[in-house]
């Protein structure tokens, strides 16, 4: 009996060690996936800033482009360090870095063309298929890295499952010999399972939600936007996307500090969440950018929601700073009227938001129906 007790205790201890290792690997895997997501977000923000500069020729967009480009390179360096020792991942990251450099160089070429030659040549470069091809390759490599993480975690989970089965068997035999000892082992395993489930749920939530506002993040929004477009296509309905950018947020950060800026973003998120319907999806894309996906009856109803969102954040938002105010510029795009797919819908809503800023900010705007991607130069400068 003493030998069986020692054997069971050793198996339980080994299981706990292996379970801890599995949890640590899942944590590391989640951190890697989050950095991959941040790298992709930085590339998207760099492309958004480039579009803003090509449309408006306003040099302030270059600050966002330079910042996002630097972030993308820093995140890539972080990924290289995190995957050190994994030759398969290192090879994928080498390819990822090459496509990332090509994508950033493509954006930089169009910006330089805008500076040197003018909008026509810059937009011709911007609408070439090179940039899209680079992003397709980047997303493909991200998918491969995610598959590597999933395979690694699955293999370790199978090993843990086999060790758990062996431990349960020893515990069952011990239960027949000494019921008190078996109850103690069962309680230990139950706590371990509850902790593992709680950790899994927390990591799954963190991967798809913004840590500051607790709203869905860009990754969540892109998946839901794709589903909304598919649903609208199947039901022959409209799907609307509202792209929101706060006016005056940088001034708050510069004058009151990032802590006040974070408090303002949380207050704005709460106001927006109370304004949208339960069926609408409100997400924070990053920085001071938000988006809403909704099933719309018409452009008018989507614009009406945009006006309510603008009204929701009028007035003071930071306690003790009644003079600090922000507003919102909102761009609207509808599927299928403005775009044939979700990625184009996001780009059109982003462009409409910049149009709202050019028209005076704190307003809702849609791109004119006559403006096609190849004829954007007809927009007023």
HELIX and SHEET records of a PDB file:
HELIX    1   1 UNK A    2  UNK A   56  1                                  55    
HELIX    2   2 UNK A   60  UNK A   82  1                                  23    
HELIX    3   3 UNK A   87  UNK A  116  1                                  30    
HELIX    4   4 UNK A  119  UNK A  126  1                                   8    
HELIX    5   5 UNK A  130  UNK A  177  1                                  48    
HELIX    6   6 UNK A  179  UNK A  208  1                                  30    
HELIX    7   7 UNK A  218  UNK A  235  1                                  18    
HELIX    8   8 UNK A  249  UNK A  256  1                                   8    
HELIX    9   9 UNK A  258  UNK A  275  1                                  18    
HELIX   10  10 UNK A  299  UNK A  312  1                                  14    
HELIX   11  11 UNK A  342  UNK A  358  1                                  17    
HELIX   12  12 UNK A  373  UNK A  378  5                                   6    
SHEET    1   A 5 UNK A 281  UNK A 286  0                                        
SHEET    2   A 5 UNK A 289  UNK A 296 -1                                        
SHEET    3   A 5 UNK A 238  UNK A 247 -1                                        
SHEET    4   A 5 UNK A 327  UNK A 335 -1                                        
SHEET    5   A 5 UNK A 364  UNK A 366  1                                        
END                                                                             
